[in-house]
Amino acid sequence: MSGTGTIKVMIVDDHDMVRTGLRTYLMLEPKFVVMAEAGNGQAAIDLLGTMSEEQRPDIILMDLMMPGMNGIDATKAVLENYPDVKIVMLTSFLEDDKVYGAIEAGAVSYVLKTVSAEELIYAINGAFKGMPVMTADVSQALTRGLRQRTAQSGDEGLTEREKEVLLLIADGQSNKEIAEELHISVKTVKTHVSNLLMKCELEDRTQLAVLAHRKGWVNRT
């Protein structure tokens, strides 16, 4: 939140009427300022590139299915360049793979366009604080998507970065050592460790190390 006590929002949706409706409602809330709008993911990235740090949004309301660049690809690209921006996926689709894909890409929350205005405001406020907000049906779809991805991949549905972190854990490295080797922050390492524990349904780092060895993923001498 900026020094003025406001939350800066960008709306990314390929439908003019949706953007207009969202902007009109958010403008009724004193704490929200709609900083910018874009019609697809690439346009959003291009627009972010023209903004100063002070101008950038705190929250992006991101549509999922858009021409040019969809919401999942846009989320990955935005967070790669602007990791402090929080993204709320706002869509009409509830397919398991889409929910999982959006969260895997880094979206804080996945919200259906059928939610009430109050629920949307709650999701935006939650995302600003880094707290995921999902309805029961979205949460169930995420769980199913995770299970499907795990079954298909045979590697617990891990991203390439998570696999790198897992191998370093298996080598006995601390979060600080992992951060230094991968050139990322300790906070980011902790997030990857938490995701590993959740995806692998394990309780601690020792179990993660055992899993890596058991799966034959550790080939270092």
Backbone hydrogen bonds, N-H to C=O, Kabsch-Sander energy under -0.5 kcal/mol:
donor,donor_aa,acceptor,acceptor_aa,energy
2,S,6,T,-2.0
5,G,2,S,-2.2
7,I,31,K,-3.9
8,K,6,T,-0.5
9,V,33,V,-3.0
10,M,59,I,-2.3
11,I,36,A,-2.1
12,V,10,M,-0.5
12,V,61,L,-2.9
13,D,11,I,-0.6
13,D,38,A,-2.2
16,D,14,D,-0.6
19,R,15,H,-2.1
20,T,16,D,-2.6
21,G,17,M,-2.5
22,L,18,V,-2.6
23,R,19,R,-2.8
24,T,20,T,-2.7
25,Y,21,G,-2.1
26,L,22,L,-2.9
27,M,23,R,-2.1
28,L,25,Y,-1.6
29,E,26,L,-1.5
32,F,29,E,-1.7
33,V,7,I,-2.4
35,M,9,V,-2.3
35,M,33,V,-1.0
36,A,9,V,-1.1
38,A,11,I,-2.2
41,G,69,M,-1.9
44,A,40,N,-1.9
45,I,41,G,-2.3
46,D,42,Q,-2.7
47,L,43,A,-2.2
48,L,44,A,-2.5
49,G,45,I,-1.8
50,T,46,D,-0.5
50,T,47,L,-1.2
51,M,48,L,-1.4
56,R,52,S,-1.5
58,D,8,K,-2.0
59,I,8,K,-2.4
60,I,86,K,-2.4
61,L,10,M,-2.8
62,M,60,I,-0.9
62,M,88,V,-2.6
63,D,12,V,-2.4
63,D,61,L,-0.5
66,M,64,L,-0.8
69,M,67,P,-1.8
71,G,64,L,-3.2
74,A,70,N,-2.3
75,T,71,G,-2.3
76,K,72,I,-2.0
77,A,73,D,-2.2
78,V,74,A,-2.9
79,L,75,T,-2.5
80,E,76,K,-1.6
81,N,77,A,-1.2
81,N,78,V,-0.5
82,Y,78,V,-3.4
85,V,82,Y,-1.8
86,K,58,D,-2.5
88,V,60,I,-2.8
89,M,87,I,-0.6
89,M,109,S,-2.7
90,L,62,M,-2.7
90,L,88,V,-0.6
91,T,89,M,-0.6
91,T,111,V,-2.3
99,V,95,E,-2.3
100,Y,96,D,-2.6
101,G,97,D,-2.4
102,A,98,K,-2.3
103,I,99,V,-2.1
104,E,100,Y,-2.9
105,A,101,G,-1.8
106,G,102,A,-0.7
106,G,103,I,-0.7
107,A,102,A,-2.2
108,V,87,I,-2.4
109,S,87,I,-1.1
110,Y,133,V,-0.5
111,V,89,M,-3.8
113,K,91,T,-2.2
115,V,112,L,-1.8
120,L,116,S,-2.1
121,I,117,A,-2.3
122,Y,118,E,-2.1
123,A,119,E,-2.2
124,I,120,L,-2.4
125,N,121,I,-2.6
126,G,122,Y,-2.4
127,A,123,A,-2.7
128,F,124,I,-2.2
129,K,125,N,-1.2
130,G,127,A,-1.5
131,M,126,G,-3.2
139,S,135,T,-2.4
140,Q,136,A,-2.2
141,A,137,D,-1.9
142,L,138,V,-2.3
143,T,139,S,-2.1
144,R,140,Q,-2.4
145,G,141,A,-2.6
146,L,142,L,-2.4
147,R,143,T,-2.2
148,Q,144,R,-2.5
149,R,145,G,-2.4
150,T,146,L,-2.3
151,A,147,R,-2.4
152,Q,148,Q,-2.2
153,S,149,R,-2.3
154,G,150,T,-2.3
158,L,155,D,-1.1
163,K,159,T,-2.1
164,E,160,E,-1.9
165,V,161,R,-2.3
166,L,162,E,-2.6
167,L,163,K,-2.4
168,L,164,E,-1.7
169,I,165,V,-2.3
170,A,166,L,-2.6
171,D,167,L,-1.0
172,G,169,I,-2.0
173,Q,168,L,-2.3
178,I,174,S,-2.6
179,A,175,N,-2.5
180,E,176,K,-2.1
181,E,177,E,-2.2
182,L,178,I,-2.5
183,H,179,A,-0.9
184,I,179,A,-1.9
189,V,185,S,-1.9
190,K,186,V,-2.5
191,T,187,K,-1.8
192,H,188,T,-2.2
193,V,189,V,-2.6
194,S,190,K,-2.4
195,N,191,T,-2.3
196,L,192,H,-2.4
197,L,193,V,-2.5
198,M,194,S,-2.1
199,K,195,N,-2.9
200,C,196,L,-2.5
201,E,197,L,-0.6
201,E,198,M,-0.6
202,L,197,L,-2.2
208,L,204,D,-1.4
209,A,205,R,-2.5
210,V,206,T,-2.3
211,L,207,Q,-2.4
212,A,208,L,-2.3
213,H,209,A,-1.9
214,R,210,V,-2.7
215,K,211,L,-2.4
216,G,213,H,-0.9
217,W,212,A,-2.2
218,V,212,A,-0.8
219,N,217,W,-0.8
